[in-house]
Amino acid sequence: MTPAVAIIGGTGLTALDTLRITRRETLSTPYGEPSSPLIHGELGGRAVAFLARHGQHHTLPPHKINYRANLWALHRIGVKRIIAVAAVGGIRDDMAPGVLAFPDQLVDYTWGRHCTFFEDNLSHVTHIDFTEPYCPELRARLIEAARALNLEARESCAYAAMQGPRLETAAEIRKLERDGCDIVGMTGMPEAALARELGLRYAACAVVANRAAGKAAGEISMAEIERNLQSGMARVKALLTHVIAMLDERESRN
């Protein structure tokens, strides 16, 4: 059965223990190997595929992820919708650790990544419309599910995609804030644009893992991030089960 939706898991979500696994699939692509095998299973009564963005053991840093292979593999198995889970830093004052956020805009500060499928042996140049980088309908479903579960979530925000793998300086965060960014991560691009090139409906569920650099006293510790992600990802798992159960068959295939 073709999965109704794919979930891309980021930091803190390399596996989905709420997924009833039916099989694992290893795909080769024209762009190399995906980050991990595709895990097929059932969640919320629907067929779902899961892919670990950073690899099964979280060994791939953001700038080394093969985004093209990941998106091509999901497209190849017939997925039409993707929910991308990611850990982020909170820039805006109300982006406290543990809060969920559903970005509706992004700003790309990455460089040197393979960012398009349309670059070789072209019969014509292709430009995608990227005015609204996230699927409004899928975002609306995420928001509806968060409200139903009484989860604290921010329903509109701008995601800053940084190169990584280091965290940002306080001055960089001040610049991102002046640029209108509310959260900061390292994997939002080119993932969102590649999904658009393939005609996939793509939305992000971000978990604020920490206050961004300079937004709280002292250094940012990985122990703090891990603690916040442990509780935040538990809410994400509940959200995913709820939102996928909401997708009817017609909606899932369009």
C-alpha atoms as one frame of an Amber mdcrd trajectory, in Angstrom:
protein
   0.000   0.000   0.000   1.291   3.447  -0.921   1.967   5.454   2.254  -0.507
   8.269   2.899   2.258  10.477   4.204   5.962  10.397   4.972   7.552  11.620
   8.155  11.125  12.876   8.057  12.593  12.659  11.544  15.292  15.065  12.660
  17.405  15.449  15.790  15.611  13.717  18.646  13.465  11.615  16.312  15.685
   9.059  14.587  13.030   6.402  15.207   9.273   6.490  15.669   8.297   3.984
  18.347   4.591   4.714  17.833   4.838   3.351  14.282   3.771  -0.274  13.784
   6.519  -1.332  11.395   5.588  -3.603   8.502   8.805  -3.554   6.471  12.047
  -1.740   5.716  13.036  -0.682   2.224  16.489   0.267   0.965  16.465   2.348
  -2.207  19.221   3.501  -4.508  18.610   6.788  -6.286  20.193   8.696  -9.175
  21.537  11.052  -6.491  23.157   8.480  -4.223  22.004   6.805  -1.044  19.278
   8.229   1.213  20.119   8.955   4.831  18.486   5.734   6.018  16.260   2.893
   4.862  12.606   3.806   4.483  10.555   2.379   7.325   7.020   1.391   6.267
   4.306   0.965   8.846   0.975   2.096  10.233   0.254   5.131  12.371  -3.172
   6.496  13.217  -4.695   3.784  11.061  -2.832   4.983   7.962   0.088   3.641
   5.955   3.105   5.819   6.721   6.760   5.933   5.657   9.478   7.166   8.004
  12.967   8.369   7.104  15.674   9.396   9.592  17.185  12.583   8.151  20.477
  12.295  10.059  20.766   8.524   9.623  19.693   5.658  11.866  22.337   6.521
  14.452  22.334  10.307  13.984  25.720  10.386  12.252  25.014  12.779   9.349
  25.581  16.492  10.063  23.174  18.938   8.380  25.527  19.963   5.563  26.297
  16.329   4.678  22.710  15.095   4.367  21.822  13.870   0.882  18.591  15.858
   0.643  18.073  15.034  -3.036  18.311  11.287  -2.450  15.943  11.512   0.529
  13.241  13.427  -1.334  13.632  11.425  -4.532  13.243   8.141  -2.599  10.030
   9.321  -0.932   8.691  10.532  -4.270   9.634   7.204  -5.841   7.466   5.181
  -3.450   4.453   7.354  -4.233   4.298   9.626  -1.185   2.347  12.846  -1.803
   2.683  14.523   1.602   5.646  15.021   3.920   5.719  16.166   7.536   9.254
  17.206   8.389  10.188  17.207  12.076  13.118  19.356  13.172  14.780  20.693
  16.310  15.292  24.461  16.299  16.513  27.334  18.394  14.039  29.933  19.561
  14.682  33.538  18.517  11.315  35.153  19.191  10.541  35.718  22.872   7.613
  33.301  22.887   9.671  30.510  21.341  10.511  28.851  24.647  12.132  25.409
  24.889   9.609  22.616  24.348   7.183  24.715  22.287   6.065  23.367  18.909
   6.154  25.663  15.894   4.675  25.364  12.416   6.631  27.734  10.159   4.907
  29.387   7.218   7.991  31.177   5.872  11.716  30.595   5.686  14.955  32.377
   4.847  17.807  30.327   3.396  21.345  31.112   4.604  22.866  27.763   3.587
  25.543  27.413   0.924  27.276  24.681  -1.066  24.441  22.153  -0.793  22.936
  20.366  -3.782  19.740  22.396  -3.835  17.864  21.455  -7.023  16.984  18.555
  -9.302  17.025  20.919 -12.292  20.675  21.506 -13.119  21.964  18.947 -15.663
  20.892  17.854 -19.170  17.978  20.277 -19.213  15.666  20.885 -22.153  14.612
  24.131 -20.467  15.317  26.067 -17.290  12.824  25.437 -14.477  11.866  27.963
 -11.807   9.472  26.843  -9.066   7.152  29.275  -7.324   8.273  29.391  -3.700
   6.213  32.302  -2.417   4.656  30.050   0.204   7.311  27.427   0.955   5.082
  25.230   3.114   1.806  23.572   2.124  -1.037  25.634   3.682  -3.444  22.686
   3.816  -1.005  20.378   5.598  -0.008  23.176   7.986  -3.690  23.700   8.772
  -4.024  20.035   9.683  -1.025  20.247  12.016  -2.473  23.319  13.686  -5.880
  21.673  14.028  -4.313  18.591  15.618  -2.234  20.670  18.056  -5.341  22.563
  19.145  -7.295  19.345  19.607  -4.543  17.961  21.855  -4.092  21.274  23.733
  -0.423  21.405  22.785   1.409  24.696  23.132   2.270  25.627  19.556   3.143
  28.690  17.510   1.038  28.704  14.371   2.992  31.217  12.287   6.715  31.910
  12.175   9.707  32.278   9.872  12.430  29.609   9.879  16.068  30.595   9.320
  18.024  27.771   7.653  21.694  28.005   8.653  24.651  26.022   7.362  25.824
  24.385  10.607  26.978  22.143  12.049  28.076  24.717  14.623  25.508  26.740
  16.499  25.197  30.440  15.754  26.914  33.430  17.327  24.867  35.947  19.300
  25.536  38.522  16.565  24.226  36.152  13.904  21.037  35.626  15.883  20.589
  39.402  16.190  20.945  39.613  12.399  18.409  36.823  11.863  15.997  38.624
  14.159  16.404  41.841  12.150  15.741  39.773   9.025  12.388  38.704  10.460
  13.282  35.163  11.514  11.634  33.592  14.575  13.321  30.178  14.816  16.651
  28.864  13.559  17.609  25.415  12.300  20.003  23.730   9.881  17.937  21.315
   7.770  14.968  23.297   6.429  16.739  23.946   3.138  17.114  22.639   0.539
  14.620  20.049   1.790  11.548  22.274   1.388  12.526  23.464  -2.094  13.304
  19.948  -3.338   9.901  18.789  -2.138   8.302  21.623  -4.109  10.263  20.685
  -7.239   8.830  17.158  -7.006   5.287  18.426  -6.428   5.150  17.100  -2.870
   3.042  18.791  -0.207   5.498  19.616   2.567   5.049  21.087   6.040   7.349
  21.343   9.040   6.806  20.613  12.701   9.599  22.267  14.647  10.422  21.652
  18.294  12.208  24.464  20.111  15.176  22.769  21.763  16.825  25.859  23.259
  16.897  29.624  23.293  19.062  30.806  20.402  22.539  32.228  21.077  22.416
  35.381  23.179  18.748  34.869  24.084  19.529  33.292  27.455  22.373  33.643
  29.919  25.396  31.393  29.497  26.380  28.854  26.888  24.028  26.494  25.094
  24.624  22.951  26.324  23.831  19.754  24.478  22.523  18.306  27.750  19.914
  21.078  27.868  18.947  20.471  24.252  18.574  16.728  24.842  16.362  17.292
  27.899  14.087  19.667  26.025  13.886  17.378  23.006  12.954  14.390  25.125
   9.769  16.082  26.321   9.168  17.952  23.059   9.380  14.858  20.879   6.872
  13.045  23.101   4.384  15.774  22.159   5.381  15.480  18.505   4.638  11.744
  18.506   1.160  12.372  19.894   0.639  15.111  17.315   1.726  12.895  14.415
  -0.618  10.077  15.395  -3.510  12.521  15.645  -2.875  14.444  12.438  -2.322
  11.355  10.288  -5.569   9.830  11.540  -7.303  13.029  10.388  -6.200  12.635
   6.775  -8.909  10.938   4.748  -8.056   8.712   1.813  -8.876  11.298  -0.872
  -6.905  14.029   0.871  -3.916  11.745   1.435  -3.524  10.929  -2.250  -3.936
  14.440  -3.705
